Amino acid sequence: MDNSFLTWLKSAVIFGVVFGLSGCDKLNSSKSTNTATEEQPKQSQLIEQENTSKPSRTLLTRAFTHPPSFEPWFVRYPEQEGLLRDLYEGLTAYDPEGKIVPGIAESWHTKDNKTWIFTLREGLRWSNGAPLVAQDVMLSWQALSQSNSPLRSYLAYLNLKNAKGVLEKNKPFKSLGIYAENDHTLRIELDKATPYLPEMLAHISLVPQYSDPDYPVTNGAYMIESENVKSIHLVKNPYYWQKNNVAFERVAYLPFIATKLSDFDVVVDVPEVNADLQHFPQLCSYFYEFNLNDSKVAKADVRKAIASLVSVTNIVNNEIPEAIPSSYFLPKAMLNGQDSRWEPVVAEQLLAQNKIDEKHPLHLNVLYDDAPLHVNIAQRLVGQLTQSDMLRVDAQPVNWQTLQTKREKGDFQVIRSGWCADFNHPMAFLGLFYSKSPDNKNGYANAEYDQLFEQALKSLNEKERSEIYLKLSEKIQQENLALPLFQYTTPVYISPTIMGAKKNSVGVIYSKDLWRKIEN
């Protein structure tokens, strides 16, 4: 390894350890790390200190409901990303509606969806004033590949050239498919065509990180002003490329402990039920999966009959009312206006056409995990299915690990499943039915589907790709390849005085996009 990389990797590890301890372990301590012996102020007193009698146009107050993390490689909860996205910015970012926009890269282009050229903005700087150059991004990704972060596998998920060999230590880290051609140009090479690469690059693990561990240096709209046992204070980064559009000068992150929602401006993943909450849709679908290698559910008409007996609205309204009931496999934001169409289906007729009747019923084994919510949902699902005398359902609860093992081995007939996308693009879901995908566990293999999927990967025409995504989604729907029930949501509180936040499918709220409306 060359010296610059060794310095980078060592610095990254130190940065993670230092701030992992200060950001997480301190929250469990009743004392500050300062030498002062006086008792820390109570949460209510702290909020009173942060909030004046009149809402401030310069201070934004946010809550953290999980221990905060300063290390993008070790994020565990989506809510922790709010702080990190205030501090860091990658090649691409999200706008308030959750759509991909340029970040530190002002533009990009490709001729084959495999080799991409990203051009960084002129004059980029770190929060200490040092120039931010393409090599910083390259070194960050290389260091991630050599780290012990669970997110390092995302490099292979990107289809980044040689990522698999680098992660398995079979190839040198320098062979990773990212190259700094000069200070402002990055070349990213992939093993296979990936037209949705820009959407994937907004992932929090891919933000550039500074190499000097002596003090935190960031490149986002904000930088760390101070942090202690009870709060984290950010101040506007004077070197951020879009600093003139950032309204709040300071952002205070405080723990959500026995306090009122109205004490904050923004709370993501609220741990309580409240009428003032909004529910942001997640890119997470909850569904039951058919094993298409099982002869009893291999026929599309049989699956359609089963699906026609299920009321997703009834299940959701009674068990998880904050979720979004849906009979579509893709999240609503990815359907491009595709609306649910009611189709009259007589389950008994479809089953009878497949030689299934009361004397020769269809026996189904429904496998699900034994956590209370999943048990309740499964019981309602089974109750709806058994309304037909042509079905006999064996409900089988198992622990989560057993469920995953059985799914991995294909040892199921109908199984509780789910999928959360790491990026906001239909292909994150459509790939589950591509026969060559390692994530395809239901045995679906269809030449037409595969051909359309591969055509979308190669196409350089966005309109053509969108039309293909729609065709693939409709094929999933028409063949009832899965039994969707709902889309997860995240409970969010936003003060009535805060403007600029929009309900989006990625659950991202950047502090830089917000401002306060104060009535005179």
Secondary structure, DSSP 4 states (H G I P E B T S, - for coil): --HHHHHHHHHHHHHHHHHHHHHHGGGG-SS-SSS--SPPPPHHHHHHHH--SS--SSEEEEEESS---S-GGG--SGGGHHHHHHH---SEEE-TTS-EEESSEEEEEESSSSEEEEEEPTT-B-TTSPBP-HHHHHHHHHHHHHS--GGGGHHHHTTBTTHHHHHTTSS-GGGSSEEEEETTEEEEEBSS--TTHHHHTT-GGGS---S-TTS----SSEEEEEE-SS-EEEEE-TT-TTGGG---SEEEEEE-SS--GGG-SEEES-SS--TT-EEEEEEEEEEEEE-TTSTTT-SHHHHHHHHHT--HHHHHHHH-TTSEE-SSSS-GGGSTTPPP------HHHHHHHTT--SSSPEEEEEEEE-SHHHHHHHHHHHHHHTTSTTEEEEEEEE-HHHHHHHHHHT--SEEEEEEE-SSSSTHHHHGGG-TT-TT--S----HHHHHHHHHHHH---HHHHHHHHHHHHHHHHHTT-EEEEEEEEEEEEE-TTEES----TT----GGG-EE----
